[in-house]
Amino acid sequence: MDGMDAAGLASFLGGHAPFDDLPPETLAEVAGAARIAAYGDGAEIVDAFEHPRQELYVVLDGHVDLWNSRDNARPDERLTAGGVFGFSALLTRRSVGPRAVAVGATTVAVLPSSAVEPAFSSSGGARFLAESMSRRAPVGDPSYGVVDELITRVPIVVGPDAHVDDVARAMTERDTGYAAVDVGDGTYGLITDTVLRRNLIVPGLPADTRVGDVMAHPALTTQSGDSAAGALIMLLDRQADFVLVVDRDGRLRGAAAPSDFAVSSTTAGVALRQQLTRAANTDDLVERARRVPAMVADLLSRGLPTSKVLAVYSATVDAIVRRALVLSFADHPDLDLDAFTWLSLGSSGRREAVLSSDLDSAVAFARDVEEAERQRYRKVFVEVERVIAAAGLGIDTHGATASRPPFSRDNGEWRQAARDWLADPVAGQGAIMTSLLVDGRAIHGDPGLPAVTRVFADLRSHPGTMRLLLTESLAQRAKLRSVRDVLARRGGTFDVKTHALVPIVNIARWAALSVGSSELQTTERLRAAAGSPMLPDDSADVLVEVFEVLQRIRLRHQLSQRERDHQPSDIVTMHRLSPIDRSVIGQAVREISAVQKRMDNVAQYVPTDEWSVVERQR
């Protein structure tokens, strides 16, 4: 190599990310596969918008101007020695840029994809990608907001009795870095190059060994609909090669590796989320959490769909709550963090929390936690809630909070309570409690512990309860003005949550229950129930569109309030909105009202047992 031999290049690479996490022997292999290229001032090194290259470029000497967007007149950044570019196109195999031009005499190392894959599979490489995306404007499709959208191929799934050599051959033929092992008990194992090296080659096992004997089990998993950012944090924290993506019924959808997040616009705030998960104390956590609204504003300004912005925000709120739990219980070492599961309820449980949202919560204790001990836990939960409130998140201490006995029971008590609510939804606010709990999502502890949601899976076999829940769901009517508004002469304001969004949320929750769907997000519930007798496709499509538009108006309004140091609220002043937004709100209310009236009519004239379809053909 001109000007630098392989040993010198290996030493140089070892001092710069993402290669600084590689062992010496791997660095030597990377350097041995490289070629050195020199460019004069103004020479184009690569234009990955036009021609995606399967090569990575490292600046050895000189400077390189980068355009991360093809439409920018000026470069987005200038790299010096050690700067790395070309990884977005290399990892995604798409024309996502950048364009690179030499500034003055410049020398770069050009590394083939086969040589640099180990760098991006390492934890250091994953962090390099996350930090790079947090500094740069997003490239490629901005819709990469949830982990599902990072899945690009059908997964290889084998049984535990498959032979390693057959699985390795299939992985090579399909050009994929993993195979999932369906253990048969609802969990999955994982086979990767790292697993084979550690569990097969090093011990010297034969190639026809069963994969069940060498797999990594249980595999790291995330749920369909989870944010890409949350999945990336999970990968980084666990230093894993892959995270498997499963739906709410446990079926495998695919997998994501750290390199798949290179084009995810949601990683723009990943540095902040990592800081939240590693806050040293509660003061540190509160200070960092105060930066979250700015992250939300940034994501919205990038053009990310509102539902995905709110999913990222909800994942960040989850991180704050988890860290608040850990830090608060650190002062009470005699209490076990594993003795309970913390559930997020309401909008946070649905991953639809906004800046004005109160964080509803519940706890499911393990059976061996006695009532006297629970009282001690509840006192710590009060401390947790204070930390969360100091972090700028809403807590209604008189509402659904884990520190209150009705919302902190053991698993058996929750199961019995759910059965009682199904049998008599009027007693004990059963309908209200049902609505809260079916939106529940475990964010700390054993996700399999809470049995209450499994009881509600049988809701369709209780027609009387279904009818009552429908009545409750339709009770909150969509309207532009309430009687209270008229009496208070507040005709110039509109409560976007109470008078528009809550009616959609209630419809979606009931409709999803009626078809046996376990989806949580409102738009996904509507899509799951679309085509059912109570919610035809056109009604579902209208509500999905209306919900997304109204949430965007609501979020923009709250961010504007934050900029003026006002408390975020759901009350918008109509004359301050654009004429288009005022028109959109009026039309949205009419559309929601029309769906509610239709559902009323169906409930009056169609037998209850015909409202839902137990087995739906997709």
C-alpha positions in Angstrom: 0.0 0.0 0.0 1.3 3.5 -1.0 2.5 5.5 2.0 1.2 3.1 4.7 1.6 -0.6 5.2 -1.0 -3.0 6.7 0.5 -2.7 10.2 0.4 1.0 10.1 -3.2 1.1 8.8 -4.3 -1.4 11.5 -2.7 0.8 14.2 -4.4 3.9 12.7 -7.9 2.2 12.5 -7.6 0.9 16.1 -7.5 4.5 17.3 -10.8 5.5 15.7 -14.4 4.4 15.9 -16.0 2.1 14.9 -12.7 0.0 14.8 -11.5 0.8 18.3 -13.5 -2.1 19.7 -12.0 -4.8 17.5 -9.3 -7.2 18.7 -5.8 -6.9 17.0 -6.2 -10.0 14.8 -9.5 -8.6 13.4 -7.9 -5.2 12.8 -5.1 -6.9 10.9 -7.6 -8.6 8.6 -9.5 -5.3 8.0 -6.2 -3.5 7.1 -5.1 -6.3 4.9 -8.2 -6.1 2.8 -8.0 -2.3 2.3 -6.7 -0.2 -0.5 -5.3 3.3 -0.3 -6.6 6.0 -2.7 -5.4 9.6 -3.2 -7.6 12.4 -4.4 -6.9 16.0 -5.6 -8.7 19.1 -4.4 -12.4 19.0 -5.6 -12.3 15.4 -6.7 -15.5 13.4 -6.1 -14.7 10.4 -4.0 -18.1 8.8 -4.1 -21.7 9.8 -4.8 -23.8 7.1 -3.0 -27.0 8.8 -4.0 -26.5 7.7 -7.5 -24.3 4.6 -7.1 -24.5 2.8 -3.7 -21.1 1.2 -3.0 -20.3 -1.8 -0.9 -17.3 0.0 0.6 -16.5 2.0 3.6 -14.2 5.1 3.4 -11.8 6.3 6.2 -10.0 9.6 5.9 -6.3 9.1 6.5 -5.0 12.5 5.6 -6.6 15.8 4.4 -10.3 16.7 4.5 -13.6 15.5 3.0 -16.8 17.5 2.5 -20.0 15.4 2.9 -23.5 16.0 1.6 -26.0 13.9 3.6 -28.8 15.3 1.5 -28.6 15.5 -2.3 -30.6 18.8 -2.3 -28.3 20.8 -0.1 -26.3 23.5 -1.8 -23.5 23.3 0.8 -21.9 20.3 2.5 -23.4 19.2 5.8 -20.1 18.4 7.4 -16.4 18.3 6.9 -14.4 15.2 8.0 -10.7 15.1 9.1 -8.3 12.3 9.7 -10.2 9.3 11.2 -13.5 10.4 9.8 -15.7 7.6 8.4 -18.3 7.8 5.6 -20.2 5.5 3.3 -21.6 3.3 6.0 -25.3 4.2 5.3 -25.2 3.0 1.7 -23.0 0.0 2.6 -25.2 -1.2 5.5 -28.6 -0.6 3.8 -27.6 -1.4 0.2 -29.7 1.6 -0.8 -28.9 4.9 -2.6 -29.1 7.0 0.6 -25.8 8.9 0.2 -23.6 10.6 1.0 -21.7 12.5 -1.7 -18.1 13.0 -0.7 -15.6 15.5 -2.2 -11.9 15.9 -1.4 -10.8 19.3 0.1 -7.2 19.7 -0.8 -4.9 16.7 -1.3 -6.7 13.9 0.5 -5.9 10.2 1.2 -8.5 7.7 2.2 -8.6 4.0 3.0 -11.3 2.0 1.1 -12.5 -1.0 2.9 -14.7 -3.7 1.3 -18.0 -4.6 3.1 -16.8 -8.1 3.9 -13.9 -6.7 5.9 -15.9 -4.1 7.9 -18.9 -6.1 9.0 -17.2 -7.1 12.3 -16.8 -3.4 13.2 -20.5 -2.7 12.9 -21.5 -5.9 14.6 -19.5 -4.9 17.8 -21.1 -2.9 20.6 -18.6 -0.1 19.7 -19.8 -0.1 16.1 -23.5 0.1 17.3 -22.7 3.1 19.5 -20.8 4.7 16.6 -24.0 4.4 14.4 -26.2 5.8 17.1 -24.0 8.8 17.8 -23.6 9.4 14.1 -27.3 9.5 13.5 -27.8 11.8 16.5 -25.5 14.4 14.9 -26.7 14.2 11.4 -29.9 14.9 9.6 -31.7 11.7 8.7 -31.0 10.0 5.4 -33.3 7.8 3.4 -36.9 7.1 4.3 -37.9 9.0 7.4 -40.6 6.5 8.2 -38.2 4.2 10.0 -39.8 4.8 13.4 -40.7 1.3 14.7 -38.7 -1.8 14.7 -41.0 -3.6 12.3 -39.9 -1.3 9.5 -36.3 -2.4 9.9 -37.2 -6.0 8.9 -36.2 -6.6 5.3 -36.3 -10.3 4.9 -38.2 -13.4 6.0 -36.4 -15.0 8.9 -34.9 -18.5 8.9 -36.8 -20.5 11.6 -35.7 -24.0 12.5 -36.5 -26.5 15.3 -34.1 -27.4 18.1 -33.4 -30.8 16.5 -32.0 -29.3 13.2 -28.3 -29.9 12.6 -25.9 -27.0 12.9 -24.3 -27.7 9.5 -27.7 -27.5 7.7 -28.6 -24.3 9.5 -25.2 -22.7 8.7 -25.6 -23.6 5.1 -29.1 -22.0 4.9 -27.7 -18.9 6.6 -25.0 -18.7 3.9 -27.4 -19.3 1.0 -29.8 -16.7 2.3 -27.0 -14.2 3.1 -28.4 -13.6 6.6 -26.5 -13.5 9.9 -28.9 -15.4 12.1 -31.4 -18.2 12.4 -34.1 -18.3 15.0 -34.8 -21.6 16.8 -38.5 -22.2 17.7 -38.2 -24.0 21.0 -41.9 -24.8 21.1 -42.7 -23.2 24.4 -43.4 -19.7 23.0 -39.7 -18.7 23.2 -36.9 -18.6 20.7 -33.3 -19.4 20.6 -30.7 -17.7 18.3 -27.9 -19.0 16.1 -25.4 -16.5 14.9 -21.7 -16.6 13.8 -20.8 -15.5 17.3 -22.9 -18.2 18.9 -21.4 -20.9 16.6 -17.8 -19.7 17.4 -18.4 -19.7 21.1 -20.6 -22.8 21.6 -19.5 -25.1 18.7 -16.1 -24.3 17.3 -14.3 -23.5 20.6 -15.5 -26.6 22.4 -14.7 -28.7 19.3 -18.2 -30.1 18.7 -19.1 -31.9 15.5 -20.9 -30.0 12.7 -24.0 -32.2 13.0 -24.7 -31.1 16.6 -28.3 -30.2 17.3 -28.8 -26.4 17.2 -30.8 -26.8 20.5 -27.5 -27.8 22.2 -25.6 -24.7 21.1 -28.1 -21.9 20.6 -28.3 -18.7 22.7 -31.6 -19.0 24.7 -33.7 -17.2 25.4 -33.1 -14.8 22.5 -33.3 -11.1 23.0 -36.8 -10.0 21.7 -38.8 -6.9 21.2 -42.5 -6.6 20.3 -43.9 -5.6 17.0 -44.8 -1.9 17.2 -42.0 -1.0 19.6 -39.9 2.0 18.7 -36.7 1.5 16.7 -34.9 3.6 19.3 -36.0 1.4 22.2 -34.8 -1.7 20.3 -31.5 -0.1 19.6 -31.0 0.8 23.3 -31.8 -2.8 24.2 -29.2 -4.1 21.7 -26.6 -1.7 23.1 -27.3 -2.4 26.7 -27.2 -6.2 26.2 -24.3 -6.0 23.7 -26.3 -8.4 21.4 -25.9 -9.2 17.7 -29.6 -9.3 17.0 -33.0 -8.6 18.5 -35.9 -10.8 17.4 -39.2 -9.0 16.6 -42.3 -10.9 17.7 -46.0 -9.9 17.5 -48.2 -9.7 20.6 -49.1 -13.4 20.1 -45.4 -14.4 20.2 -45.1 -15.1 16.5 -41.7 -14.3 14.9 -41.7 -11.4 12.4 -38.0 -11.0 11.8 -34.8 -9.6 13.4 -32.8 -6.4 13.5 -29.1 -5.9 13.9 -27.3 -2.8 15.1 -26.4 -1.9 11.5 -30.0 -1.9 10.5 -30.6 1.2 12.5 -28.3 3.3 10.2 -31.2 4.9 8.4 -33.6 5.2 11.4 -34.5 8.8 12.0 -35.7 7.8 15.5 -32.1 7.3 16.6 -31.7 11.1 16.5 -32.4 11.1 20.2 -30.7 7.8 21.1 -27.9 9.6 22.9 -30.4 11.2 25.3 -32.2 8.0 26.0 -28.9 6.3 26.8 -28.1 9.1 29.2 -31.5 8.6 30.8 -30.9 4.9 31.4 -27.5 5.6 32.9 -28.4 8.6 35.1 -26.3 8.3 38.3 -28.9 9.8 40.6 -32.4 11.3 40.6 -31.2 14.8 40.2 -29.2 13.7 37.1 -32.3 11.9 35.7 -34.6 14.9 36.3 -32.1 17.3 34.5 -31.8 15.0 31.5 -35.5 14.3 31.3 -36.1 18.0 30.9 -34.5 17.8 27.4 -37.1 15.3 26.1 -39.6 17.8 24.7 -36.8 19.3 22.5 -36.2 15.8 21.2 -39.9 15.4 20.4 -39.9 18.8 18.6 -36.9 17.7 16.5 -38.5 14.4 15.5 -41.8 16.2 14.5 -39.8 18.7 12.4 -38.1 15.9 10.6 -41.4 14.8 9.1 -41.8 11.6 11.1 -45.5 10.6 11.3 -47.1 11.7 14.6 -47.8 8.1 15.7 -44.1 7.3 15.4 -43.0 10.5 17.2 -45.3 9.5 20.1 -44.0 6.0 20.1 -40.5 7.3 20.5 -41.7 9.7 23.2 -43.4 6.8 25.0 -40.3 4.7 24.8 -38.3 7.6 26.3 -40.9 8.0 29.1 -40.6 4.2 29.8 -36.8 4.8 30.2 -37.4 7.6 32.7 -39.8 5.5 34.7 -37.5 2.4 34.7 -34.6 4.5 35.9 -36.7 6.2 38.5 -37.6 2.8 39.8 -34.0 1.6 40.0 -32.7 4.8 41.6 -35.5 5.0 44.2 -35.2 1.4 45.2 -31.4 1.7 45.5 -32.2 3.6 48.8 -34.2 0.6 50.0 -31.9 -2.4 49.4 -34.2 -4.7 51.6 -37.0 -4.4 49.0 -36.7 -6.6 45.9 -37.1 -4.9 42.5 -38.0 -8.3 41.0 -41.0 -8.7 43.4 -43.4 -6.8 41.1 -44.2 -5.9 37.5 -44.9 -2.2 36.7 -47.6 -1.6 34.1 -48.1 1.6 32.2 -51.8 2.3 31.6 -53.8 4.7 29.5 -52.1 6.7 26.7 -48.6 5.7 27.9 -49.6 2.0 27.8 -50.9 2.5 24.3 -47.6 4.4 23.4 -49.6 7.5 22.6 -48.5 9.7 25.5 -48.1 13.5 24.8 -46.6 16.3 26.8 -49.9 16.9 28.7 -50.5 13.2 29.5 -50.7 12.0 33.1 -48.8 8.7 33.6 -51.3 6.1 34.8 -49.7 3.0 36.3 -50.4 -0.2 38.2 -48.3 -3.0 39.8 -48.8 -6.7 39.9 -47.0 -8.2 42.9 -45.7 -11.7 43.1 -47.9 -13.9 45.3 -45.5 -14.2 48.2 -45.5 -10.4 48.9 -47.7 -10.0 52.0 -49.9 -7.0 52.5 -47.7 -5.4 55.2 -44.7 -5.7 52.8 -46.8 -4.1 50.0 -47.4 -1.0 52.1 -43.6 -0.5 52.2 -43.4 -0.9 48.4 -46.2 1.6 48.0 -44.3 4.2 50.0 -41.3 3.8 47.6 -43.8 4.0 44.6 -44.7 7.5 46.0 -41.0 8.4 45.8 -40.9 7.1 42.3 -43.9 9.2 41.4 -42.2 12.3 42.9 -39.2 11.8 40.7 -41.3 11.3 37.6 -43.2 14.5 38.4 -40.0 16.4 38.9 -38.9 15.2 35.5 -41.8 17.1 34.0 -44.1 14.2 33.5 -47.7 14.3 34.8 -48.8 12.3 37.7 -52.4 12.3 39.0 -52.0 11.1 42.6 -55.7 10.7 43.0 -56.0 8.6 39.8 -54.6 5.3 38.6 -51.2 5.2 40.3 -49.2 2.2 41.5 -48.9 3.8 45.0 -52.7 3.3 45.6 -53.9 -0.1 46.8 -56.6 -0.5 44.1 -53.8 -0.4 41.5 -51.2 -2.5 43.3 -52.4 -6.1 43.9 -50.9 -9.5 43.5 -51.4 -11.4 40.4 -54.1 -13.7 41.7 -56.1 -10.7 43.0 -55.8 -9.0 39.6 -57.1 -12.1 37.9 -60.1 -12.4 40.3 -60.9 -8.7 40.0 -60.9 -9.0 36.2 -63.3 -11.9 36.3 -65.5 -9.9 38.7 -65.5 -6.9 36.3 -66.5 -9.2 33.4 -69.3 -10.7 35.4 -70.6 -7.3 36.7 -69.0 -4.4 34.9 -71.2 -1.9 36.9 -70.0 -2.9 40.3 -66.7 -1.5 41.5 -66.3 0.7 38.4 -65.7 -2.5 36.4 -66.2 -0.9 33.0 -63.7 1.9 33.8 -61.1 -0.5 35.3 -61.5 -2.8 32.3 -60.8 0.1 29.9 -57.7 1.0 31.9 -56.3 -2.5 32.2 -56.7 -3.6 28.6 -54.4 -0.7 27.7 -51.8 -2.0 30.2 -48.2 -2.7 29.1 -45.5 -4.1 31.3 -42.4 -1.9 31.3 -40.5 -3.3 34.3 -40.4 -6.8 35.8 -41.7 -10.1 34.4 -43.9 -9.3 31.4 -45.6 -12.7 31.8 -46.6 -12.0 35.4 -49.8 -9.9 35.0 -52.7 -12.2 34.3 -55.3 -9.6 34.2 -55.0 -8.9 30.4 -55.3 -12.6 29.7 -58.7 -12.7 31.4 -60.0 -10.0 29.1 -59.1 -12.1 26.0 -62.3 -14.0 26.8 -64.4 -10.8 26.8 -66.4 -11.7 23.6 -68.0 -14.6 25.5 -69.7 -12.1 27.8 -72.3 -10.4 25.4 -73.9 -8.4 28.2 -70.5 -6.9 29.2 -69.7 -6.2 25.6 -72.9 -4.3 25.2 -72.3 -2.3 28.3 -68.8 -1.5 27.3 -70.0 -0.4 23.9 -72.5 2.0 25.6 -69.6 3.3 27.7 -67.4 3.7 24.7 -70.0 5.7 22.8 -71.0 7.9 25.8 -68.2 10.4 25.1 -69.5 12.1 22.0 -67.4 14.0 19.5 -68.5 17.7 19.5 -67.1 21.1 18.8 -68.7 22.7 21.9 -70.0 21.2 25.1 -72.9 22.6 27.3 -70.3 23.7 29.8 -68.4 25.6 27.0 -71.6 27.4 26.1 -72.5 28.3 29.7 -68.9 29.5 30.3 -68.9 31.4 27.0 -65.9 29.5 25.9 -66.9 29.2 22.3 -63.5 30.1 21.0 -61.7 27.0 22.4 -61.8 23.3 21.6 -60.7 20.4 23.8 -59.0 18.2 21.2 -58.6 15.3 23.6 -62.0 15.1 25.3 -64.2 16.1 22.3 -62.3 14.3 19.5 -59.5 11.9 20.5 -61.1 10.1 23.4 -64.1 9.1 21.3 -61.7 7.5 18.8 -59.6 5.8 21.5 -62.8 4.4 23.0 -64.1 3.1 19.7 -60.8 1.5 18.8 -60.4 -0.2 22.2 -63.9 -1.7 22.0 -63.6 -2.7 18.4 -60.3 -4.5 19.0 -61.8 -6.4 21.9 -64.8 -7.4 19.7 -62.5 -9.1 17.2 -60.1 -10.5 19.8 -57.2 -8.3 18.8 -54.4 -7.7 21.4 -53.1 -4.6 19.7 -52.6 -1.5 21.9 -52.1 1.5 19.7 -55.3 3.1 18.6 -54.5 3.1 14.9 -53.4 -0.5 15.0 -56.6 -1.5 16.9 -58.7 0.3 14.2 -56.9 -1.6 11.4 -57.3 -4.9 13.2 -61.0 -4.4 13.6 -61.5 -3.0 10.1 -64.1 -4.9 8.1 -66.0 -6.2 11.2 -69.8 -5.7 11.3 -69.5 -2.8 13.8 -66.6 -1.1 12.0 -66.5 -1.3 8.2 -63.3 -0.7 6.4 -64.2 2.9 5.3 -65.1 3.9 8.9 -61.8 2.4 10.2 -59.8 4.2 7.5 -61.5 7.5 8.3 -60.8 7.2 12.0 -57.1 6.3 11.4 -56.6 9.3 9.3 -58.5 11.6 11.6 -56.6 10.4 14.7 -53.2 11.0 13.1 -54.2 14.5 12.0 -55.6 15.5 15.3 -52.7 14.1 17.2 -50.4 16.2 15.1 -52.4 19.4 15.7 -52.4 18.6 19.4 -48.7 17.9 19.6 -47.8 21.0 17.7 -50.0 23.1 20.0 -48.3 21.6 23.1 -44.8 22.2 21.8 -45.8 25.8 21.0 -47.0 26.1 24.6 -43.7 24.8 25.9 -41.8 27.4 23.9 -43.8 30.1 25.6 -43.2 28.5 29.0 -46.9 27.5 29.3 -48.1 24.3 30.8 -49.0 21.9 27.9 -52.8 21.4 27.6 -55.4 19.9 25.3 -57.4 23.2 25.0 -56.7 24.9 21.7 -57.8 28.5 20.9 -59.5 28.2 17.6 -58.6 31.7 16.2 -54.9 31.0 16.8 -55.1 28.0 14.5 -54.6 28.3 10.8 -57.8 28.2 8.7 -56.8 24.8 7.4 -56.5 23.4 11.0 -59.8 24.9 12.0 -61.4 23.3 9.0 -59.7 20.0 9.7 -61.0 19.9 13.3 -64.6 20.7 12.2 -64.5 17.9 9.6 -62.9 15.5 12.0 -65.6 16.0 14.6 -68.3 15.4 11.9 -66.6 12.2 10.8 -66.2 10.8 14.3 -69.8 11.6 15.1 -71.0 9.9 12.0 -69.1 6.7 13.0 -70.6 6.9 16.5 -74.1 7.2 15.2 -73.7 4.3 12.9 -72.4 2.1 15.8 -75.4 3.2 17.8 -77.7 2.0 15.1 -76.0 -1.3 14.6 -76.2 -1.9 18.4 -79.9 -1.2 18.3 -80.9 -3.5 15.4 -78.1 -6.2 15.2 -77.9 -9.0 17.8 -74.9 -8.8 20.1 -73.5 -12.1 19.0 -73.2 -10.8 15.4 -71.1 -7.7 16.3 -67.8 -9.6 16.2 -66.3 -12.3 14.1 -64.5 -14.9 16.1 -62.4 -16.2 13.3 -61.6 -13.6 10.7 -60.1 -14.4 7.3 -57.1 -12.1 6.5 
